[in-house]
Amino acid sequence: MRRLSLVVTCTDRKAAAPEASLHARSLPAGTVKERSALWKERVESASVTHPLAELYCGDHWTQSRRLEAAASKAGFDARLWVASAGLGLQPVSESAPAYAATFSTRHADSVATSTDGSAKWWGHLQDGTGRATLQELGNSGPVLLVLSEVYARAMTAELHALGETASETLLFGGGEEIPGIHRVAADAGLRRALGGTLTSLNVRMAASWLQHCEDDRLTSKTTSDSWHEWAASASKPEQHNRKPMTDDEVISFIRQQTADQPGISRTRLLRLLRDSGRACEQGRFANLYIRIMGER
């Protein structure tokens, strides 16, 4: 069986509450290098750790774990890795403390205030904490990635290096086209066919793709043509007869979605809300979002 590396983003929801020192908001002001060095010291000195496979929660993570089974059925020897703003790139067999850190610049536990800062943070974190680079995974076989836009932008240098060296790389989500990487953008029209929440849509699309791998190749023309033909017939634009929401309902939505998909932007979050058939005026949504983020 061919080795397949599966790389997914982490989730904000954890099975255990982080210690106060393992909230990114507790880091003192300083350069990205200084703050990341202190963060790594805190992670390494934590007294209580948990297997990563059991630390994360939510629909996105549940579906991510199921990717391994889908890859096995497709004939691959799959290994699941998690891309984390608090830990770097880690296999889910590793253990780590509960933590709160994200690349979302508007989040209270953001590790940086800009995309450039997030990219620098990722580089520093990988140097001292990450167990592998994307390029190293690509050297051992095909790679399938499911990344949110903010995480893909933080990891852009590694993604470009992966695209230059790996022969088979598939990305669901992300934020831009990268040479050498076959990218499949999110398609909300597939939610009816695939089920689940919008936060797990990219993972479910990836699992669906694996069901179309019948020639032991991740990105072959046969597999790609088969999946895209299915997607074209299954995608149904969602109706936008949106149902108005109360403030409490909007707040509940924001809390749930930001927990399931750390780093998601406010704009993307509002789009998800509207894609789900519900309505909220943009200004009201922004005010409620800022209030919730300020509480964390």
Phi, psi and omega in degrees: 000141180280139177289132177232124176266125178254123182240122180232159176280156179283183177233154178288327180287130181234157179283346178223152180279135179289151171293158182303323182288345180257027164259128182302333181296340182278352180290140178287164177297151180162185178287163178301320181296317181294316183291320179293324178296317178295320179299316180297323177298318181294318179297315184290333183266359181298139184274335183243127178233165182222146173300133183300327180301334183254351185283320185274153182225168176106167184298320179303316183287322177302314179291327178298317178297327181286346178299325180300316180294320179297321179292323179296318178296333179277359176097016181253153170264094191268145174230128183266131178237151179240133176265118188232136176289346179258341187230350187081207181267119186227143170287147183290353176283346179285165175242152181201162177284159171295144184207167176226106180204141182210161176269357178292119186290343181265356184276146180298331179257031176292141180271350181205163183257003181206165177298320178298318178296321178297319179297318178295317178302313180302317180298315179295319181296317180297323182298325184248344188235320184301144181271346179193164171258163177299323180298319178295321176297319180295332179289341182260356179152186180296154182230131175243122182244141171234104188231139171288165183298315184292326178287321178298323180290323177294329183262016190302321181298316179292324179296318178294321177296321177296315180297331181282337188244327185275147181270334181226103178224132182233129182238125172256126182094233182071192183230349182202164176282137180234125180307133178088354180241127177279113184253138174240112181286155179299142179229100182299338179294345179271356184297323180296322181284325186264340180076184176079187180272164178294331181293336179258007186301313182298322178293319179294324176296320178297318178296322178296319178301316181298330178292341179264000178278104182242002183236021178063023178231133185285320186237029180292160178298322180299312180295314182298314180297319181296314182292314182294328176294317177297313183299321181297324181277334184269337184289125180233117179306134181279144180289149184242036170278075193285144180267126179299151182238148173281167177301318181298322179292320179294317179300316178299318179298313182299315181297316182293313185290322178290334175286320181284332185225079182299143177089356181294137182283160179298319179298315179295323181296317178295324178296319178297319179299313181291325177294337180276003176092014179244162187234143173202130179296142188302315181296318178296318179299317181299316181296318180291322179298312180298321179297313182294317180296328179288341180278347186270000000 
